[in-house]
Amino acid sequence: MNIKIRKETEKDYSITEDVIEKAFREMEFTDHMEQYLVARLRKTENFIPELSLIAEVEGKVVGHILLSRITINNGEKAFESLALAPVSVLPEYQNKGIGSALISESIKIAKKMKFKSIIVLGHEKYYPKFGFRPASYWNITSPFEVPEKSFMALELEDGGLDGVSGEVTYPKAFFE
């Protein structure tokens, strides 16, 4: 299967939102509002068009990933980071490497853009293969109650999280 990863364009928005909705439709731990989150984030300063990617197979959009700006605040300082949320693949295309391809490409682009870290709330057995570790390793905490092993961070450069600690602050769009 030939997977093409490219930057999402405005023409893709409704297709992407449909893919996101279908990807999460049967998921257990979700509010089924991910497509609305993406739509809201696109309208904020936290949206980075270069980090909103789609996956195509034979010209069909089958997946999407979004990384958006967040901060890690410790009361004295605020550190810029990225949130990986969400990554979506149509059910019939899951477990074929599309999600991994989207994550790998988004990490590569984020590194080129000189971001230092990514935060994800996700499956503790899936994300470590990309280098994610529990965020607690750096004393980075979630603003809501989640299992420690599911709240993870990735350094995009050696020492990218050195001296960084505190609570992640997500944009309002995550809570609307």
Backbone as a ProteinNet text record, in pm:
[ID]
protein_1_A
[PRIMARY]
MNIKIRKETEKDYSITEDVIEKAFREMEFTDHMEQYLVARLRKTENFIPELSLIAEVEGKVVGHILLSRITINNGEKAFESLALAPVSVLPEYQNKGIGSALISESIKIAKKMKFKSIIVLGHEKYYPKFGFRPASYWNITSPFEVPEKSFMALELEDGGLDGVSGEVTYPKAFFE
[TERTIARY]
84.7	0	89.2	61.5	137.6	65.6	128.9	71.1	138.2	58.2	110.4	69.3	167.3	140.8	161.8	65.6	78.7	10	42.3	-19.5	-167.4	-249.6	-392.7	-414.3	-511.5	-548.9	-694.1	-735.6	-873.8	-974.4	-940.2	-1029.3	-1052.9	-959.2	-967	-1050.1	-1081.1	-1136.9	-1259.1	-1358.7	-1479	-1450.5	-1365.1	-1327.7	-1252.3	-1158.3	-1079.7	-1169.5	-1263.4	-1353.3	-1437.8	-1476.4	-1550.5	-1462.2	-1336.9	-1242.4	-1225.1	-1208.1	-1189.2	-1311.8	-1429.9	-1553.2	-1563.1	-1537.9	-1546.1	-1438.5	-1319.5	-1209.7	-1241.2	-1314	-1342.1	-1481	-1560.1	-1699.9	-1714	-1632.1	-1644	-1546.5	-1470.3	-1373.7	-1445.5	-1387	-1449.3	-1422.5	-1296.5	-1259	-1251.3	-1366.3	-1372.7	-1507.6	-1510.2	-1638.4	-1700.3	-1633	-1678.6	-1691.4	-1605.4	-1609	-1475.9	-1390.2	-1256.6	-1260.2	-1355.1	-1363.2	-1395.2	-1473.1	-1505.4	-1385.1	-1306.9	-1183.5	-1091.1	-1072.3	-984.6	-1038.1	-1167.5	-1227.5	-1204.6	-1219.8	-1197.5	-1050.3	-961	-817.9	-770.2	-826.3	-786.9	-810.3	-900.6	-936.1	-856.4	-757.8	-681.2	-536.7	-469.3	-326.4	-242.3	-302.1	-231	-218.7	-296.8	-296.5	-171	-106.4	13.4	-17.8	-50.4	-91.4	6	135.7	236.6	230.8	163	153.8	12.2	-65.7	-196	-182.1	-163.7	-128.5	-237.9	-248.9	-341.5	-264.6	-321.4	-267.2	-365.3	-311	-392.4	-344.7	-439	-411	-492.1	-422.7	-487	-577.9	-529.6	-602.4	-714.6	-738.3	-844.7	-785	-845.3	-800.2	-843.6	-745.8	-775	-727.4	-653.1	-602.4	-566.1	-550.5	-518.2	-446.3	-357	-291.8	-281	-291.9	-276.5	-184.5	-84.8	-2.5	-27.8	-60.7	-89.1	-10.4	6.2	85	15	94.8	52.1	166	142.8	251	257.5	375.9	399.1	436.7	355	372.2	410.6	513.3	551.8	536.8	461.2	441.2	540.2	661.4	763.9	787.2	778	807.4	702.5	688.2	602.7	691.6	683.1	763.3	671	708.1	627.4	648.7	540.9	546.5	435.9	418.8	313.4	227.5	99.4	9.1	-19	-2.6	-41.3	-184.1	-279.1	-420.1	-507.2	-582.4	-581.9	-504.2	-484.6	-441	-556.7	-596.6	-717.4	-691.1	-740.4	-731.8	-866.2	-918.5	-1044.2	-1034.4	-1140.7	-1134.8	-1083	-1125.9	-1083.9	-937.2	-870.7	-729.1	-640.8	-701.2	-622	-536.5	-429	-333.4	-262.1	-240.4	-168.8	-50.8	-15.9	99.6	69.4	-55.9	-90.8	-74.5	-123.3	-105.4	41.8	119.4	264.2	330.1	288.9	344.9	311.9	187.8	147.9	227.6	242.2	316.9	463.1	524.1	665.7	689.1	602.5	618.5	595.7	498.6	473	591.4	651.4	770.4	884.7	904	1010.1	990.5	867.9	839.4	855.8	806.4	819.5	966.3	1050.2	1195.1	1252.3	1215.7	1265	1220.5	1102.3	1049.4	1107.6	1198.1	1271.6	1188.1	1076.6	1004.9	1088.5	1073.3	1158.5	1091.4	955.2	888.4	744.9	693.1	553.5	495.4	371.2	297.5	181.7	156.6	43.4	-23.5	-153.3	-230	-272.7	-212.4	-238.5	-202	-209.1	-186.3	-40.1	-19.9	115.7	198.8	136.8	213.7	242.2	173.6	189.2	293.4	280	362.7	510.3	547.7	690.9	775.6	716.9	796.3	842.9	782.8	826.5	920.1	947.1	1036	966	834.5	761.4	787.8	796.6	813.5	710.4	680	588.4	637.2	547.3	583.2	630.7	589.1	630.4	782.4	849.8	996.4	1057.5	990.7	1037	955.2	874.4	784.2	686.5	638.3	535.6	404.5	303.1	175.4	62	-43.6	-164.5	-256.5	-335.8	-430	-556.5	-566.7	-681.6	-631	-715.3	-675.2	-669.3	-549.8	-527.4	-424.7	-423.4	-320.3	-180.8	-92.3	42.7	111.8	96.5	167.2	110.1	-9.1	-71.4	-42.5	11.4	43.1	192.4	229.7	369.7	425.7	557.7	629.5	740.7	777.9	887.5	977.3	1105.5	1202.8	1234.6	1227.4	1256.1	1402.4	1475.7	1620.6	1677.9	1801	1863.4	1853.9	1800.7	1786.2	1672.8	1584.6	1474.4	1382.1	1381.3	1298.1	1381.8	1510.8	1595.6	1546.6	1525.5	1482	1334.3	1262.5	1119	1041.3	947.1	857.9	732.8	629.9	507.2	386.5	276.6	149.9	124.3	79.6	45.8	-79.4	-74.4	-190	-233.8	-353.8	-411.1	-492.7	-503.6	-588.1	-733.8	-807.7	-951.6	-1026.1	-982	-1049.3	-1061.3	-970.4	-977	-1093.5	-1147.9	-1248.4	-1385.7	-1400.4	-1527.9	-1625
-117.8	0	124.1	215.4	338.9	449.3	497.4	601.1	733.4	832.8	966.4	1056.9	1121.5	1216.5	1356.5	1444.1	1582.2	1677.3	1805.4	1909.4	1919.9	1931.7	1953.5	2093.8	2107.2	2237.7	2265.9	2389.5	2425.4	2340.5	2301.7	2216.9	2081.4	2039	1907.9	1909.1	2025.8	2034.8	1945.3	1951.6	1872	1722.4	1684.9	1543.5	1495.8	1578.2	1544.7	1525.6	1616.8	1607	1480.8	1439.8	1314.5	1194.3	1197.2	1089.9	1080.9	1195.6	1197.7	1139	1182.3	1131.7	980.1	929.6	784.8	708.6	767	700.6	679.5	774.5	766.7	712	685.9	645.3	525.4	425.1	302	296.6	402.7	404.8	417.4	352.9	350.3	476.5	519.5	630.6	760.6	813.6	937	1003.8	1134.3	1205.6	1220.5	1164.2	1167.5	1310.6	1397.1	1537.8	1581.9	1486.7	1519.3	1605.5	1578	1655.1	1801.8	1827.7	1965	2033.8	1956.8	2009.8	2059	1977.4	2015.7	2141.6	2147.1	2265.5	2390.7	2377.8	2493	2533.7	2434.8	2465.8	2538.1	2503.2	2569.2	2720.2	2765.2	2907.2	2980.5	2914.5	2976.5	3001.6	3079.9	3105.5	2981.4	2882	2758.2	2664.8	2692.5	2610.1	2639.2	2532.1	2541.1	2462.5	2530.6	2459.9	2351.2	2374.4	2276.3	2147.3	2151	2032.4	1975.4	2006.5	1944.5	1863.8	1734.5	1647.2	1546	1508.5	1402.2	1290	1170.5	1052.5	1014.8	987.7	943.3	807	725	598.1	598.5	586.5	589.6	712.3	827	952.1	975.1	878	889.8	930.7	1032.1	1073.5	966	905	794.9	822.8	934.4	964.7	1111.2	1153.6	1292.9	1296.5	1393.7	1421.2	1572.1	1616.8	1758.3	1773.9	1859.4	1903.8	2053.6	2098.4	2240	2290.1	2422.9	2485.1	2472.5	2440	2442	2502.6	2522.3	2566.6	2475.3	2471.9	2402.6	2513.2	2529.4	2640.6	2590.2	2652.4	2613	2726.8	2829	2940.9	3052.3	3016.8	3116.9	3135.7	3025.8	3028.3	2949.9	2987.3	2912	2863.3	2735.7	2674.7	2630.6	2665.3	2624.3	2476.4	2409.4	2269.7	2247.9	2123.1	2085.3	1976.5	1979.7	1871.2	1788.7	1658.6	1567.4	1524.3	1581.6	1549.3	1609.3	1530.3	1383.6	1328.2	1197	1124	1030.6	1030.2	958.8	880.7	757.4	674.4	604.1	605.8	535.6	391.8	339.1	203.5	96.3	101.6	-2.6	9.6	119.2	138.9	132.3	104.8	97.2	-28.5	-22.4	-132.9	-166	-62.8	-79.7	16.3	80.7	169.8	314.9	348.9	486.3	582.3	543.6	627.7	648.1	542.2	552.5	646	636.4	723.8	870.3	896.9	1033.4	1086.3	1004.3	1046.8	1072.4	981	996.2	1121.8	1146.2	1265.2	1392.9	1393.6	1514.4	1542.2	1439	1456.6	1516.1	1464.3	1513.9	1662.5	1700.4	1840.7	1929.1	1884.1	1962.2	1985.6	1885.1	1902	2007.9	2001.2	2099.9	2240.4	2251	2381.7	2428.6	2347.5	2382.2	2377.7	2304.2	2281.5	2185.8	2194.1	2115.7	1992.1	1989.6	1875.2	1860.5	1740.9	1708.7	1637.7	1671.1	1607.1	1529.2	1409.8	1331	1260.2	1251.1	1165.2	1049.1	933.9	822.7	688.6	589.2	450.6	430	387.8	374.4	265.4	178.7	74.7	114.2	214.9	255.9	367.1	473.8	592	577.4	491.1	476	434.7	368.1	328.3	450	566.3	690.4	770.2	717.3	784.7	855.6	849.7	913.7	840.3	919.2	866.8	934.4	874	942.6	1085	1181.2	1322.1	1345.1	1259	1272.5	1263.1	1202.3	1195.1	1335.2	1433.4	1571.8	1656.5	1593.2	1666.1	1754.3	1700.9	1766.6	1696.1	1775.9	1718.2	1761.6	1685.5	1713.7	1804.4	1887.7	1972.5	1897.4	1772.2	1690.4	1553	1480.3	1350.8	1246.4	1195	1089.8	992.9	869.6	775.8	828.9	828.2	882.3	821.2	689.8	622.6	658.4	719.8	757.8	902.2	981.4	1121.4	1129.2	1148.8	1131.7	1254	1258.4	1366.6	1307.3	1384.1	1346.7	1467.2	1448.2	1553.1	1545.7	1659.8	1662.9	1692.2	1725.4	1739.7	1697.4	1656.7	1616.9	1731.3	1701.5	1803.5	1901.3	1869.9	1960	1991.4	1904.8	1929.8	1954.2	1973.7	2006.4	2136.3	2133	2251.6	2284	2199.9	2222.2	2137.4	2199.3	2127.1	2211.1	2148.7	2222.4	2153.8	2228.3	2175.1	2221.4	2129.9	2162.9	2249.5	2354.6	2440.7	2423.7	2368	2350.6	2474	2503.6	2616.1	2594.4	2703.8	2696	2601.6	2594.3	2511.1	2366	2319.9	2181.2	2159.2	2266.8	2253	2307.9	2358	2418.3	2312.3
0	0	0	-90.8	-102.1	-24.3	81.9	167.4	133.8	98.6	71.5	187.2	248.9	358	301.4	324.2	278.2	375.8	360.2	441.5	405.8	508.1	487.8	431.1	341.2	288.8	328.6	310.5	344.5	267.5	145.9	65.3	131.9	215.3	281	409.4	463.3	598.1	620.2	533.1	558.2	544.4	451.3	435	558.5	603.9	722.8	844.2	863.5	978.8	972.3	852.3	835.1	870.6	827.3	861.1	1012.5	1077.6	1223.6	1293.4	1252.8	1315.2	1299.5	1180.1	1155.5	1232.6	1242.8	1313.1	1460.8	1521.3	1664.9	1696.8	1595.6	1615.9	1709.4	1693.7	1774.2	1891.9	1912.6	2022.1	2155.8	2256.4	2388.1	2469.4	2473.6	2561.3	2482.6	2446.2	2369.9	2393.4	2370.4	2377.9	2238.5	2137.9	1998.3	1945.7	1994.3	1953.7	1890.1	1857.6	1807.1	1680.5	1590.6	1465.9	1495.4	1600.8	1638	1702.4	1777	1835.8	1724.7	1623.2	1512	1444.5	1419.7	1356.4	1442	1573.1	1663.1	1664.1	1672.1	1677.7	1552.1	1437.4	1312.1	1317.5	1403.7	1412.2	1519.6	1579.5	1688.1	1646.4	1728.2	1706.3	1737.6	1800.5	1833.1	1712.9	1608.7	1488.4	1406	1363.4	1280.1	1152.3	1043	921.2	875.3	893	851	931.6	1046.4	1132.2	1137.4	1034.6	1014.4	885.5	901.7	789.1	760.8	634.9	597.8	529.5	539.1	470.5	360.8	243.9	131.6	84.1	45.2	-20.1	-149	-261	-392.5	-408	-360.1	-374	-274.3	-186.5	-86.5	47.9	112.8	246.1	344.6	412.1	505.1	647.4	665.5	799	814.6	938.6	971.5	1105.4	1118.9	1247.1	1263.2	1387	1418.1	1538.1	1522.5	1634.3	1647.5	1767	1789.2	1909.7	1914.3	2022.3	2157.3	2257.3	2397.2	2478.1	2605.9	2694.2	2816	2873.7	2999.9	3097.8	3202.3	3296	3434.2	3492.7	3628.5	3728.5	3692.4	3784	3762.1	3722.6	3696.8	3547.5	3475.6	3332.9	3256.3	3128.5	3036.6	2922.6	2893.4	2788.5	2674.9	2553.4	2438.3	2408.5	2372.6	2331.6	2228.8	2189.2	2095.7	2157.1	2124.8	2163.6	2039.1	2051.3	1944.1	1976.2	1902.1	1929	1820.3	1753.9	1754.3	1635.2	1636.8	1518.2	1484.5	1358.4	1316.7	1188.8	1185.3	1065.2	1048.9	926.3	900.5	948.6	1010.1	1066.6	970.2	845.9	751	709.3	749	717.6	842.3	956.9	1080.3	1082	1158.9	1173.8	1043.1	960.4	834.1	823.9	935.8	936.6	903	881.5	842.7	960	1077.2	1195.7	1226.3	1217.4	1241.5	1140.8	1014.6	911.7	940.6	982.6	1017.4	1136.6	1239.1	1358.2	1322.8	1250.8	1214.2	1131.5	1034.5	949.6	1029.8	1119.9	1198.9	1292.6	1346.6	1432	1350	1230.4	1142.2	1110.3	1077.2	1044.9	1168.4	1283.4	1407.2	1441.3	1420	1443.5	1350.5	1222.1	1124.5	1161.4	1222.2	1262.1	1395.9	1451.4	1574.7	1702.2	1700.1	1824.8	1908.7	2039.6	2129	2186.8	2186.9	2249.4	2200	2224.3	2194.2	2315.8	2348.6	2457.7	2397.4	2449.2	2401.8	2519.4	2510.8	2601	2513.4	2537.1	2446.9	2505.7	2420.6	2463.3	2501.5	2626.1	2681	2614	2536.7	2466.7	2321.7	2270.3	2130.4	2114	2189	2166.5	2203.6	2297.4	2326.2	2205.3	2107.1	1989.2	1909	1934.2	1869	1960	2079.1	2172.9	2287.5	2292.8	2402.6	2533.3	2641	2776.2	2866	2980.4	3071.9	3100	3087	3108.7	3251.8	3342.7	3482.7	3496.9	3401.3	3402.5	3413	3352.3	3354.7	3452.6	3535.4	3626.3	3549.4	3437.1	3357.7	3388.4	3423.3	3465	3372.6	3378.5	3301.8	3383.3	3317.1	3389.9	3433.3	3392.4	3432.2	3473.9	3542.6	3596.3	3483.8	3462.3	3362.1	3418	3367.8	3413.4	3378.3	3474.7	3455	3333.8	3313.8	3204.4	3067.1	3062.9	2936.2	2895.9	2987.8	2960.8	2935.3	2808	2768	2697.5	2693.9	2627.2	2541.4	2440.1	2350.3	2332.5	2354.8	2324.8	2176.2	2109	1965.5	1936.7	2041.1	2031.2	2165.4	2167.3	2293.6	2393.1	2510.8	2614.2	2589	2495.6	2461.5	2577.4	2678.8	2796.6	2922	2905	3020.9	3084.7	3214.1	3286.3	3270.1	3196.3	3175.3	3274.9	3342.8	3432.8	3448.8	3500.5	3525.9	3466.2	3464.7	3416	3272.8	3190.3	3052	3050.8	2970.8	2949.5	2805.1	2790.8	2657.2	2621.7	2493	2451.5	2489.8	2501.3	2533.2	2440	2315.6	2215	2259.2	2345.7	2394.7	2490.1	2545.9	2651.7	2612.6	2491.7	2449.6	2403.9
[MASK]
++++++++++++++++++++++++++++++++++++++++++++++++++++++++++++++++++++++++++++++++++++++++++++++++++++++++++++++++++++++++++++++++++++++++++++++++++++++++++++++++++++++++++++++++

